[in-house]
Amino acid sequence: MSQTIFGVTLPPRHGFSVPIQLVEQGGISAWLVEDHTVPVVSLAWAWPGGAARDPVGREGLSAFAAAMLSEGAGEYDNIGFADALRDSGIGLSFSAGRDSFDGSFRALTTALPDAVRLARLAMARPRMDQAAIARVRARAVLGARQQLETPAGIARRAFWESAYPGFPAGRLSTPESLTAITEAEIRGALAAQLRQGGVMVAASGAINATQLRAIMAELFADLPPGAPEAVPALPPLASFGVASREKAAPQSTLVFGQDGLAPNDPGWEGFQVALRILAGGGFTSRLMRSVREERGLTYGIGAGLDLLFGRGIVIGNVATENAKVGEVWGLVRAAWAEMAANGPTVDEVTEAVDFLGGSLPLQFTDSRRTASLLLGLRQAGRPLDWLAGRPARLAALNRENVAAVAKRILKPDGLVLAVAGQPQGL
């Protein structure tokens, strides 16, 4: 039902959608949201892989390699490459996640040819100047050391190492692994990862399908044929109970979680609603009220779905005084059990559904966010019409079906905890 505010008639609640076009060129497909409101184009692309391909003892190799793509290419050294991007107002970046290797750019339509040319050059002819390698390595090593010096960084590392022992998702970079990486290994990682095939593309902005096809034909033309090897399937999260790491600090950081659900699970939206009510709704969530507002044990606590290797994992975190760790962990487990056993209230479901439906348009406020969202949907294996059907799926939710999916997915006995600090009461 539509409503009128200040004389403006708004669309029906949860009725927002965007037209997505499927564009295909030379075995590569793209999703496109065309918008000529402003003369800006954003393009995002990704291959499966990333840190999943890092050899044992070379953790951080893919992220290192991604960083080197912006450090000079072809005739441009790192300063010349940065100047070429800046002079044309182009934003170009590359990154490696746990299970993907990503690239993206944003440019004015007048600078689009330069954006494609520089991105193509970066992927096909990275320079690997020794000074640039040393600079990127120093920055990465510093970041890895900093992660090992804080309870938050130590707890996150302990969670992933304990949750997926022996699996790529459980191996994080260290100063030692980053120091051991060679130029030949960086080039080898890029050659195996950046291919003409296996890439997913998403685009948004002042561009039509014909123009996008031309860009797709040009952007990856210099890369080797074929596709990268498939990444391994994610194993179940290990039931490790509590993993504690000692770190002298006045507070401890807790990272907790459990197995989630696959993106194609019919209960996906219902579980998003349940998780928002339980742990993801800011000051309205049950955990925030219980742990912060009622007892003053933390400044913030929350949990959400982290999608990796094609599966959703529930991960949350909180920091509290060392002496209060046991109390906070007990409250988290109690809230988990309560939601699993009894589900949400009608009012809680209404608020969460309204938020998820009402906030959807905010994710399409600029071309870069739109392209990133489209790429994420593709990486999750969503069909082309998934976004168009989301408002109806949200509107169909009620207390009973949200309670049912919460009972099915939430596992209080399967909740695991990694904690770093000097925790008491566990």
N, C-alpha and C positions, 0 to 999 in steps of 0.2 A: 504494500500500500504506500503510495507517495504521500509526502507532506510538504507544506509550504512554510518557509521561514523567511521573515523580512521580505516577503513578496516574491521569493524565489522558490519555484517548485522543484523539489528534489526527486531523484529517481526512487523507485520502490526500495525498501530496506533490503540489503544483501543482494540487490539486483545488478551490481556492477560486473562488467566483463569487458575484455578487450579483444578485438579481432586479431587472430594470429594466422599468418599465412605460412604455408609450407613451401620453401624454395629449394629446388634441387639443381645441382650442377656437377657433372663429372663424378658421380658417385658420392658426393658430399651433400648433406641436407642441412637446411637452416630453418629456424623459426624467426619470423619477422613481424614486428609490430610497427606499422608505418604511421608516422606522425610528422606532418610538415609545419607544425606550429612555429618551431624555431629551426634555423638552418644548422642543426647539429646531428651527427650520426655517431652511434656507439655500436661497436662490434665486440663480441666475446666469443672465445672458442676454447675447447679443451679436449685433451686426450685422456683416456684412462691411464693411470700409472702413478706419477709423482713419487712420493716417498715409498710407495709399495715396491718400487724397483731398486731401492737402495740396497747394495750388498751389505752383509754383516761386516761391521767394522768401518763402513763408509756411510753411516747414517748422516743425513743432511746433504748428500750428494745432489739430489734432484733440486733442492732449494738453492744450493750453491750454483748449479748450472743455470737455473732460471734467472738468478740475479745477474749472471754474467751476460745475458742477452741484452741488457741495457747499458753495458759498459763498452760500447764501441762495436762497429760492424763495418765490413768493407773498407772503404777509404776513410771512414770517420773513426778517430780515437774517441775515448769516452767523453771528452769535453766537446768535440765536434758533433758527436751524436746528440748529446744533450742540447747543444745550441740549435741543431736542425729541428729538433722537436719543439723547442721553445719558440723559435722564430715563426713556426707555423701554428702555434697554439695547440699542439697535439699532446694528449695524454696517452702514453703507451706503457704497459706494464706486463710482466710475466711473473708467475708464481707456481710453486709446487705444493699441493696439499698432501694429505695422507694417501689419497687414492686417485689424484688427477694432476695433470700439468696444464696450466691455464695461461691464456694470453688475452689481452683486450686493448682496445684503443677507443678514444673519443676525439672527434675533430669536427670543425666546421665543414660544411659541404665543400667549400672552396679549397680546403686543405686535405680533402679525402684522398686524392692521388698521392700526396706526400705521405700520408699516414699509412697507406697500403705499401708504398715503396719501402719505407723505413722498417715497418714490421716484417716485411718479406726479407729484407736485408739482414735484420737482426737474427731471424731464425735460420737463414741459410748460410750466412757468412760472419758469424761472431768472431771478433778479433782474438780474444784471450791474451791481451797484453799482460805481461808479468806484473806490472805495477797494479793493474786493475784486479788481477787474481789475489794479490797480496792484500789489497784494500778490502775486497769483499770477504776474504777469509778472516781478516782481523775483526771485521764487524760481526760476522757470524759467531766467531769464537767468544767474543765479548758477550753477545746475547746468550749463548749457551752457558757461560759461566755465571751470568746474572741469574739465570733460571735455577741454578744449583745453589744459590745463596739465599733464597727467600723461601719461607714455608709454603707459599702458594705455588711456586715453581717446582719445589720438591714433591709436594703432594700430587700435582698433576702428573709428574713423571712416574711417581709410584703407582698411581691409578692405572695408567696405560700399560706399564710394564707388568703389573699384576693381573690386569684384565685379559691381556692377550700375550702371554709368554711365548716367545719363539715365533710370533707372527709379526709381519711388518708394522701393524698398528701399535704394537707394544714396544717398538724400538725407536727411540728419539735420539737426536744428534747430541754429541758431547764435544767438548774442546778437543779431545783426542781424535775422534772420528773426523772432525772437520780439518784438523791439522794434517791428517794422513792423505787427504784427497789430492790427486795430481791433475795436471792439465789434461793428460791423455784420458783420464777417467771422466772428466767433465765433458770432453768432446764425445767420448763413447756413449755417455748417458744421453746426450742430446741427439746423437745419431739414431739411437734406439727408440727415443721418445717422439721426436718430431718427424712425422711421416705424412704423406699425402692422404692416407686413409685412416679410418678410425676416429676422425675428428668430429666433434659436435660444434655447431655454430649457432649463434643467436644474434639478432640485430634489431636495433630500434632507432627511430628518428626519421629524418628527412631523406629517405631513400626508398626506392621502389624495388620490386622483385627483379626487374631486368638489370638494374644497377648492381644489386646484390650478387646476382649470378656472375657478373663480370669481376667483381671483387673476389669472390670465392675461387674463380678460375685463376686469378693472378696471385693471390696471397700465398698459396701453398705450392705454387708451380715448381719452385726450386728444391723442394724437399724430396727425400727418397721415396719411391713407391712403396705400397704396402701399408700395413697398420701395425702399431705396437702390439706386443704380446698382451694377452688378457691378464688382468690382475686376479689374484686368488680370491676365493670366496671367504667371507668373514666367518670365523668359527664362533660358537657360542661364547659369551663372556664368561670367564672363569669365576667360579664361586670361591673367591679367595678370602671372604670374611672381612678381616681388618688388616690392612698393611700400614704399619706405623714407622715413621722415620723421625729420628731425633734431630732437632734443630733448636739451638738456644734462641728463644724469642719470647716476648710476653704473650703472644697469641699463637694459636694453632690454626692451620687451614685444613678444612675437611673437604674432600672431593668424594662424592658418593654417586652411585648409579646402579643400573640394572639393564638387562637386555630390553630392547624396545619391540618394534614391529617392522615388518617390511612395508615399503611405500605403497605397494599394491594391496595391502590389507584393507578390507572393507571398513574396518573400524578406525581408519587413520584420523578422520576429522573428529570422531567421538573421543579418541584418546587425546588429541590436541586440546579439546575442551576440558577433559578431566585433568590433564597436566597443568593447564593454565590455572584452574581452580585450586589445585593442590599446591603448586610451586612456582608458576610462571606468571602470575598476574600482578607483579609489583606489590603495592601495599594492600591489594585486595586478596592476595593468596592466603591460603590457610597457614602455610609455613611462616610467612612474614608476620601474620597476626600472632601466631603462637610463640615464635622465637624472639621477635623484635618487640612488637607492640605490647604484648602482655607481660613479657619477662625481661626485656631489655638486654638480651644476650648477644646481640649482633647488630651491625648497621644494615646488613642485607643478606638475604638468602634466596636462592632460586634454583630451578632446574628446568631443563628443556631437552628437546630431541636433537641429537647430533647425528646427521646422516653421513655414513661412511661405508664404503664397499657395498653400497646398495641396501643398507639396513639402518634403521633408526635405533640409536642407543640413548637411553635416558641418563643424563649427567647433570649433577647439581654441585653447588659449592657454598661454603659458609666459613667465615672466620670468627673465632671467639676466644675469650680468655682461656688459658690452659686449664684452669680449675673448673671451667664450665663445659669442657668438651663432652664428658659423659652425659650431662644433662641435655645438651643440644642434640646429641646423637639419639638419645632416647625419644626426644620430641619428634625428630624426623621420622623415626621408625613408627612411632605411634600415629602420626598423621598419615603415613603411607598405609598402615593397616586399616585405619578408619575409612579412608577413601576406598580401599579395595573391598572392604566388608559392606559398607553402607552407601557408597556413592555420594553424589552431590545433592544439593537441594535444587528445587525448581528455580529459585531466584538466582542461584549461582550459575546454572546452565544458561539462563536467559542473558545474564551479564556477559558471560564468556562468548556465547554465540554472537551477541551484538558487537563485541569488541573485534572478534576475528572477521566477521563480515564487514563491519564498518571501517576497519583499518586496511582492508585490501586495496582500496584506491590509492592510499598513501605510498604503496610500494611501486607505483607507476608515475611518480612525480617528475622523473627526468629519464632521459634515454639510457644513461649508464645503469641506473637501478633496474630499469625494465629489461635491458639485455642480460644483466646478471641473473635476474629472476628467471627469465626464459631459459637460460643455460642450466640453471639449477633444476628446473622442472625436467629438462631433457636428461640430465644426469641421474635423476631419480627414476627415470623410466616412465614418466607420465605420458599418456596419449595426448594428441593435439587438442582435444576438446576437454581436457581435465579441468582447466581453469574456468571455462565457461560453465561447467557443471558444479563447481564448488559452492556457489550461493545456494543452490537447491539442496545440496547435501547438508550444508550447515543448517538450513531452515528446517530440515526434516529431523534434526536431533531433538531429543527430549530427555527428561531425567532418567527414564528407564533404560534407553539404549546407551547413554553415556555411562550409567552405573554398570551396565553389563560389560562394556569394553574395559572399564577400569578394573573390574573384578578379574577379567581374563588376562590382562597385561600386567598390572601392578603385582609385584611379588615381594611382600615385606620380608619374607625369609630369604629371598634372593638378593636383597639389597646389600651392596658391598661398599666398603669405606677405605679410602686412603687418607691418612692424616699425617701432617708434618708439624713439628713444634715440640712442646713438652707436655703432651696431653695427659690429663688426669681423668679418672672415672670410667675408663673403657674396660 
